[in-house]
């Protein structure tokens, strides 16, 4: 997660391949110009060109791209529903991992303080 001033405040970044939330992935910083998704390994662009006003705008851009690639809008309908469920589960898992990491840090700091007090 980005610490300090973000380049794009308020933007939630999702993987263009698997739709996993990039913003909650360990080490993510929107000041980087690309980010490799921790879930699928896809290299995502982190730039103003990759920001959409809404999910509808994002999906519309994907459908426009799919026409160029020879796919049809219906090909994305089933995928989007599956991806949304997977994305929610991935985000929940990312948050759980973050809570576990914070808990481990807290325990380590608490133990270090106890040792320091015992040493006095």
LOZAMAR-488731 format. One line per 5 residues: their letters; for each residue x, y, z of N, C-alpha, C, O. Coordinates in steps of 0.1 Angstrom, whole numbers, padded with zeros to 4 digits. Example, Ala and Ser with C-alpha at 12.3 -4.5 7.8 and 13.67 -1.06 7.14 Angstrom:
residues 2
as> 0132:-0057:0078:0123:-0045:0078:0132:-0033:0078:0142:-0033:0085 ~ 0128:-0022:0071:0137:-0011:0071:0129:0000:0079:0134:0011:0080
//
This chain:
residues 120
xxxxx> 0008:-0012:0000:0000:0000:0000:0009:0012:0000:0020:0012:0006 ~ 0004:0022:-0007:0012:0035:-0008:0012:0043:0005:0002:0044:0011 ~ 0024:0047:0009:0025:0056:0021:0029:0070:0016:0037:0071:0007 ~ 0024:0080:0022:0027:0093:0018:0017:0098:0007:0006:0092:0005 ~ 0021:0108:0000:0012:0114:-0010:0011:0104:-0022:0021:0100:-0028
xxxxx> -0002:0102:-0026:-0004:0093:-0037:-0004:0102:-0050:-0007:0114:-0050 ~ -0001:0095:-0061:-0001:0102:-0074:-0016:0104:-0079:-0019:0114:-0085 ~ -0024:0094:-0075:-0038:0094:-0079:-0047:0092:-0067:-0052:0081:-0065 ~ -0049:0102:-0059:-0057:0100:-0046:-0071:0096:-0049:-0077:0100:-0059 ~ -0076:0086:-0041:-0090:0082:-0043:-0092:0071:-0054:-0103:0067:-0055
xxxxx> -0082:0067:-0061:-0083:0058:-0072:-0081:0044:-0066:-0070:0041:-0060 ~ -0090:0034:-0069:-0088:0020:-0065:-0083:0013:-0078:-0090:0014:-0088 ~ -0072:0007:-0077:-0066:0001:-0089:-0069:-0014:-0089:-0067:-0021:-0079 ~ -0074:-0019:-0100:-0077:-0033:-0102:-0069:-0039:-0114:-0066:-0032:-0123 ~ -0066:-0052:-0113:-0058:-0058:-0124:-0067:-0059:-0136:-0078:-0063:-0136
xxxxx> -0060:-0056:-0147:-0067:-0056:-0160:-0069:-0070:-0165:-0077:-0073:-0174 ~ -0063:-0080:-0159:-0064:-0094:-0163:-0074:-0102:-0154:-0083:-0108:-0159 ~ -0071:-0101:-0141:-0080:-0109:-0132:-0089:-0101:-0123:-0097:-0107:-0116 ~ -0088:-0088:-0124:-0097:-0079:-0116:-0094:-0079:-0101:-0102:-0073:-0094 ~ -0083:-0085:-0097:-0079:-0084:-0083:-0076:-0070:-0079:-0071:-0062:-0087
xxxxx> -0078:-0066:-0067:-0075:-0053:-0062:-0060:-0051:-0060:-0054:-0058:-0052 ~ -0054:-0042:-0069:-0040:-0040:-0068:-0037:-0031:-0056:-0026:-0032:-0050 ~ -0046:-0021:-0053:-0044:-0011:-0043:-0040:-0017:-0029:-0034:-0011:-0021 ~ -0045:-0029:-0026:-0043:-0036:-0013:-0032:-0046:-0014:-0029:-0052:-0003 ~ -0025:-0047:-0025:-0014:-0057:-0026:-0002:-0051:-0019:0001:-0040:-0021
xxxxx> 0005:-0060:-0012:0017:-0056:-0004:0027:-0049:-0014:0031:-0055:-0024 ~ 0031:-0037:-0010:0041:-0030:-0017:0036:-0021:-0028:0044:-0014:-0034 ~ 0023:-0022:-0031:0017:-0013:-0042:0019:0001:-0039:0017:0006:-0028 ~ 0023:0009:-0049:0025:0023:-0048:0021:0029:-0062:0027:0025:-0072 ~ 0011:0038:-0062:0007:0043:-0075:0017:0053:-0081:0014:0058:-0092
xxxxx> 0028:0055:-0074:0038:0064:-0080:0046:0055:-0090:0054:0061:-0098 ~ 0045:0042:-0089:0051:0033:-0099:0043:0034:-0112:0031:0036:-0112 ~ 0049:0033:-0124:0042:0034:-0136:0036:0021:-0141:0027:0021:-0149 ~ 0041:0010:-0135:0035:-0003:-0138:0035:-0011:-0125:0043:-0009:-0116 ~ 0026:-0021:-0124:0025:-0030:-0112:0022:-0044:-0117:0012:-0046:-0125
xxxxx> 0029:-0054:-0113:0027:-0068:-0116:0018:-0073:-0105:0021:-0073:-0094 ~ 0006:-0078:-0110:-0004:-0083:-0101:0002:-0095:-0093:0008:-0104:-0099 ~ 0000:-0095:-0080:0005:-0106:-0071:-0003:-0118:-0073:0001:-0129:-0069 ~ -0015:-0117:-0079:-0024:-0129:-0080:-0021:-0136:-0094:-0020:-0149:-0094 ~ -0021:-0129:-0105:-0020:-0136:-0118:-0007:-0132:-0125:-0004:-0139:-0136
xxxxx> 0001:-0123:-0121:0014:-0119:-0127:0013:-0110:-0139:0022:-0107:-0146 ~ 0001:-0104:-0141:-0001:-0095:-0153:0005:-0082:-0149:0003:-0077:-0138 ~ 0012:-0076:-0159:0017:-0062:-0157:0007:-0052:-0161:0003:-0051:-0173 ~ 0003:-0044:-0151:-0007:-0034:-0153:-0001:-0020:-0154:0009:-0017:-0147 ~ -0007:-0011:-0162:-0003:0002:-0163:-0009:0011:-0152:-0021:0010:-0149
xxxxx> -0001:0018:-0145:-0006:0027:-0135:-0004:0042:-0140:0006:0048:-0138 ~ -0014:0046:-0147:-0013:0059:-0154:-0027:0065:-0155:-0037:0058:-0153 ~ -0028:0078:-0158:-0041:0084:-0160:-0049:0078:-0171:-0061:0079:-0171 ~ -0042:0072:-0181:-0049:0065:-0192:-0057:0053:-0187:-0066:0048:-0194 ~ -0053:0048:-0176:-0059:0035:-0170:-0070:0038:-0160:-0075:0029:-0153
xxxxx> -0074:0051:-0159:-0084:0055:-0149:-0097:0057:-0156:-0098:0064:-0166 ~ -0108:0050:-0151:-0121:0051:-0156:-0131:0057:-0146:-0129:0055:-0134 ~ -0141:0065:-0151:-0150:0071:-0142:-0159:0061:-0134:-0163:0064:-0123 ~ -0161:0050:-0141:-0170:0040:-0135:-0167:0026:-0140:-0159:0025:-0150 ~ -0172:0016:-0134:-0170:0002:-0139:-0176:0001:-0153:-0171:-0006:-0161
xxxxx> -0188:0007:-0155:-0194:0007:-0168:-0185:0012:-0179:-0184:0006:-0190 ~ -0178:0023:-0176:-0168:0029:-0186:-0157:0019:-0189:-0153:0017:-0200 ~ -0152:0013:-0178:-0142:0003:-0179:-0146:-0009:-0188:-0139:-0012:-0198 ~ -0158:-0014:-0185:-0163:-0026:-0193:-0166:-0022:-0207:-0163:-0030:-0216 ~ -0171:-0010:-0209:-0173:-0005:-0223:-0160:-0004:-0231:-0159:-0008:-0242
xxxxx> -0149:0000:-0224:-0136:0001:-0231:-0131:-0013:-0234:-0125:-0015:-0244 ~ -0134:-0023:-0225:-0130:-0036:-0228:-0138:-0043:-0239:-0132:-0050:-0247 ~ -0150:-0039:-0240:-0159:-0044:-0251:-0155:-0039:-0264:-0154:-0045:-0274 ~ -0151:-0026:-0264:-0146:-0019:-0276:-0133:-0026:-0281:-0132:-0029:-0293 ~ -0125:-0029:-0271:-0112:-0036:-0275:-0115:-0050:-0280:-0109:-0055:-0289
xxxxx> -0125:-0056:-0274:-0128:-0070:-0278:-0133:-0071:-0292:-0130:-0081:-0299 ~ -0141:-0061:-0297:-0145:-0061:-0311:-0133:-0060:-0320:-0133:-0067:-0330 ~ -0123:-0052:-0316:-0111:-0051:-0324:-0103:-0065:-0324:-0097:-0069:-0334 ~ -0104:-0072:-0313:-0097:-0085:-0312:-0105:-0097:-0318:-0101:-0108:-0318 ~ -0118:-0094:-0322:-0126:-0105:-0328:-0135:-0111:-0318:-0141:-0122:-0321
xxxxx> -0136:-0106:-0306:-0146:-0111:-0296:-0158:-0103:-0296:-0159:-0092:-0302 ~ -0168:-0108:-0290:-0181:-0101:-0289:-0185:-0098:-0275:-0180:-0104:-0265 ~ -0194:-0088:-0273:-0198:-0083:-0260:-0202:-0095:-0251:-0199:-0095:-0239 ~ -0210:-0104:-0257:-0215:-0115:-0249:-0204:-0124:-0243:-0206:-0130:-0233 ~ -0193:-0124:-0249:-0181:-0132:-0244:-0177:-0127:-0230:-0171:-0134:-0222
xxxxx> -0180:-0114:-0227:-0175:-0108:-0215:-0186:-0109:-0204:-0182:-0108:-0192 ~ -0198:-0111:-0207:-0209:-0111:-0197:-0206:-0122:-0187:-0207:-0118:-0175 ~ -0204:-0134:-0190:-0202:-0145:-0181:-0189:-0143:-0173:-0188:-0145:-0161 ~ -0179:-0138:-0180:-0166:-0136:-0174:-0167:-0125:-0163:-0161:-0127:-0153 ~ -0174:-0114:-0166:-0175:-0103:-0157:-0181:-0108:-0144:-0176:-0105:-0133
xxxxx> -0192:-0116:-0144:-0198:-0121:-0132:-0189:-0130:-0124:-0188:-0128:-0112 ~ -0182:-0139:-0131:-0172:-0147:-0124:-0161:-0139:-0118:-0157:-0141:-0107 ~ -0156:-0130:-0126:-0145:-0122:-0122:-0148:-0113:-0110:-0140:-0111:-0101 ~ -0161:-0108:-0110:-0165:-0099:-0098:-0165:-0107:-0085:-0161:-0102:-0075 ~ -0170:-0119:-0086:-0170:-0128:-0074:-0156:-0131:-0069:-0153:-0130:-0058
xxxxx> -0148:-0135:-0079:-0134:-0138:-0076:-0127:-0125:-0070:-0119:-0127:-0061 ~ -0130:-0114:-0076:-0123:-0101:-0071:-0127:-0098:-0057:-0119:-0094:-0049 ~ -0140:-0100:-0053:-0144:-0098:-0040:-0137:-0107:-0030:-0132:-0103:-0020 ~ -0136:-0120:-0034:-0129:-0130:-0026:-0114:-0126:-0024:-0108:-0128:-0014 ~ -0108:-0122:-0036:-0094:-0119:-0036:-0091:-0107:-0027:-0082:-0106:-0019
xxxxx> -0100:-0097:-0028:-0099:-0085:-0019:-0100:-0088:-0005:-0093:-0083:0004 ~ -0110:-0097:-0001:-0112:-0101:0012:-0100:-0108:0017:-0095:-0106:0029 ~ -0094:-0117:0009:-0082:-0124:0013:-0070:-0115:0014:-0062:-0116:0024 ~ -0069:-0105:0005:-0058:-0095:0007:-0059:-0087:0020:-0049:-0085:0027 ~ -0072:-0083:0023:-0074:-0076:0036:-0071:-0085:0048:-0065:-0080:0058
xxxxx> -0075:-0097:0047:-0071:-0107:0058:-0056:-0108:0060:-0051:-0108:0071 ~ -0049:-0109:0049:-0035:-0110:0049:-0029:-0098:0055:-0019:-0098:0063 ~ -0034:-0086:0052:-0029:-0073:0057:-0031:-0073:0072:-0022:-0069:0080 ~ -0043:-0077:0077:-0046:-0077:0091:-0036:-0087:0098:-0031:-0083:0109 ~ -0034:-0098:0092:-0024:-0108:0098:-0010:-0102:0099:-0003:-0104:0109
xxxxx> -0006:-0095:0089:0007:-0089:0089:0008:-0078:0100:0018:-0077:0107 ~ -0002:-0070:0101:-0003:-0059:0111:-0002:-0066:0125:0005:-0061:0134 ~ -0010:-0077:0127:-0010:-0084:0140:0004:-0089:0143:0008:-0088:0154 ~ 0011:-0095:0133:0024:-0100:0135:0034:-0089:0139:0043:-0090:0148 ~ 0033:-0077:0133:0041:-0066:0136:0039:-0061:0150:0048:-0058:0158
xxxxx> 0026:-0060:0154:0022:-0056:0167:0028:-0066:0178:0034:-0061:0187 ~ 0027:-0079:0175:0032:-0088:0185:0047:-0087:0186:0053:-0088:0197 ~ 0054:-0085:0174:0069:-0084:0175:0073:-0071:0182:0082:-0071:0190 ~ 0066:-0060:0180:0069:-0048:0187:0066:-0049:0202:0074:-0045:0211 ~ 0055:-0056:0206:0052:-0058:0220:0063:-0066:0227:0067:-0064:0238
xxxxx> 0067:-0077:0220:0077:-0086:0225:0091:-0078:0227:0098:-0080:0237 ~ 0094:-0070:0217:0106:-0062:0218:0106:-0052:0230:0116:-0050:0236 ~ 0094:-0046:0232:0093:-0037:0243:0094:-0045:0257:0101:-0040:0266 ~ 0088:-0057:0257:0089:-0064:0270:0104:-0068:0272:0109:-0067:0284 ~ 0111:-0072:0262:0125:-0076:0263:0134:-0064:0268:0143:-0065:0276
xxxxx> 0130:-0052:0262:0137:-0040:0266:0135:-0037:0280:0144:-0033:0287 ~ 0123:-0038:0285:0119:-0035:0299:0126:-0045:0309:0131:-0041:0319 ~ 0127:-0058:0304:0133:-0068:0313:0148:-0065:0314:0155:-0069:0324 ~ 0154:-0059:0303:0168:-0057:0303:0172:-0045:0311:0184:-0044:0314 ~ 0163:-0037:0316:0166:-0025:0324:0167:-0029:0338:0170:-0020:0346
//
